[in-house]
């Protein structure tokens, strides 16, 4: 496995998907009932904190023997940018996500439930490393269920 930080490619869009699933698909509807409460984006620490979590997440995936080979040809800088933008916009930040939807991205990739779970575990480890509070972590991960159907093709 090649070093993620070197900009070397690690495989395709599955990391993007899971993060999109795990974080990036939170809608403004989910935030609407919070009244004067700060946005999730602000509570997470804005773009610098989101960037740190995503950097660690991608490194976790690169070192995860269960799934790292799925990312052997991924353009890592592009992947990170898309993941950061997804999380930023989904959490109420001022970014714009221009990537593809999860169903289109993962069509024909034969992603299994085990692959999906491994990515989620890698994301949770990144959130834990940066001591993301439980409420924010739950809010981010709360969107995993609905997105799984668009990513996993093999139960």
C-alpha positions in Angstrom: 0.0 0.0 0.0 1.3 3.4 -0.9 1.5 6.4 1.5 -1.7 8.5 1.3 0.2 11.6 2.2 2.4 11.4 -0.8 -0.5 12.0 -3.1 -0.2 8.6 -4.6 -3.5 7.1 -5.8 -5.2 4.5 -3.7 -8.5 3.3 -5.4 -11.8 4.7 -6.3 -14.7 6.3 -4.7 -15.6 4.0 -1.9 -14.0 6.2 0.7 -15.8 9.1 -0.8 -19.0 7.2 -0.6 -18.8 6.1 3.0 -17.8 9.5 4.2 -20.6 10.9 2.1 -22.8 8.4 3.7 -21.4 8.8 7.1 -21.1 12.6 7.1 -21.8 14.2 3.8 -25.5 13.6 3.4 -26.8 15.3 6.4 -29.5 17.7 5.2 -30.6 21.1 6.3 -33.9 19.4 7.3 -32.0 17.5 10.0 -30.7 20.7 11.3 -33.9 22.7 11.1 -35.3 21.7 14.5 -32.2 23.1 16.3 -33.5 26.7 16.6 -30.7 29.0 17.8 -28.3 26.1 18.3 -25.0 26.4 16.4 -24.8 24.5 13.1 -23.1 21.2 13.1 -20.4 22.8 10.9 -19.6 25.3 13.7 -19.8 22.6 16.5 -17.4 20.4 14.6 -14.8 23.2 14.4 -15.4 24.4 10.8 -13.3 23.5 7.8 -9.9 23.1 9.6 -11.3 20.5 11.9 -13.3 18.7 9.2 -10.1 18.7 7.1 -8.1 17.1 9.9 -10.8 14.4 10.4 -10.9 13.6 6.7 -7.1 13.5 6.4 -7.0 11.0 9.2 -9.9 9.0 7.8 -8.2 8.6 4.4 -5.0 7.5 6.2 -7.0 5.0 8.2 -8.5 3.5 5.1 -5.1 3.4 3.3 -3.8 1.3 6.3 -6.9 -0.9 6.5 -6.0 -4.3 4.9 -9.7 -5.2 4.7 -10.4 -2.4 2.1 -7.2 -0.6 1.1 -6.9 -2.4 -2.2 -10.2 -0.9 -3.3 -8.5 2.4 -3.4 -5.4 1.5 -5.4 -6.1 4.0 -8.2 -7.9 6.8 -6.4 -6.7 10.4 -6.9 -6.2 11.1 -3.2 -6.0 14.9 -3.3 -9.3 15.0 -5.3 -10.9 12.4 -2.9 -10.0 14.5 0.1 -11.3 17.7 -1.4 -14.6 16.0 -2.3 -14.9 14.5 1.2 -14.2 17.8 2.9 -16.7 19.6 0.7 -19.3 17.0 1.4 -19.0 17.1 5.1 -18.8 20.9 5.0 -22.0 21.5 3.1 -23.8 18.7 4.8 -23.1 20.1 8.2 -24.3 23.6 7.3 -21.0 25.1 6.1 -20.3 27.4 3.2 -18.8 24.8 0.8 -20.1 23.3 -2.4 -20.0 19.6 -3.3 -19.6 18.9 -7.0 -19.1 15.1 -6.9 -21.5 12.4 -8.1 -24.3 10.9 -6.0 -23.6 7.8 -4.1 -25.8 5.4 -6.2 -24.2 6.4 -9.4 -20.7 6.4 -7.9 -21.0 2.9 -6.5 -23.0 1.2 -9.3 -21.3 -2.1 -10.3 -18.5 -1.8 -7.6 -19.9 -4.9 -5.8 -19.4 -3.2 -2.4 -20.3 -5.5 0.5 -21.7 -4.8 3.9 -18.3 -5.8 5.3 -16.6 -3.2 3.1 -19.1 -0.5 4.2 -18.7 -1.4 7.8 -14.9 -1.3 7.6 -15.1 2.3 6.2 -17.5 3.3 8.9 -15.1 1.9 11.5 -12.2 3.9 9.9 -14.3 7.1 10.1 -15.3 6.4 13.7 -11.6 5.9 14.6 -10.8 9.3 13.0 -13.7 11.0 14.9 -12.4 9.4 18.1 -8.8 10.5 17.5 -10.0 14.2 17.4 -12.3 13.7 20.3 -15.5 14.7 18.4 -18.2 14.9 21.1 -20.8 12.1 21.2 -23.7 14.3 20.1 -21.9 15.6 17.0 -20.6 12.1 16.2 -24.1 10.7 16.4 -25.4 13.5 14.2 -22.8 12.8 11.6 -23.2 9.0 11.7 -27.0 9.2 11.9 -27.2 9.4 8.1 -25.4 6.1 7.5 -28.5 3.9 7.5 -30.3 5.6 4.6 -27.2 5.9 2.4 -26.1 2.3 2.8 -28.8 1.2 0.4 -27.2 3.3 -2.3 -23.7 1.9 -1.8 -23.9 -1.7 -0.7 -24.7 -4.1 -3.5 -23.8 -7.4 -1.8 -25.2 -7.8 1.7 
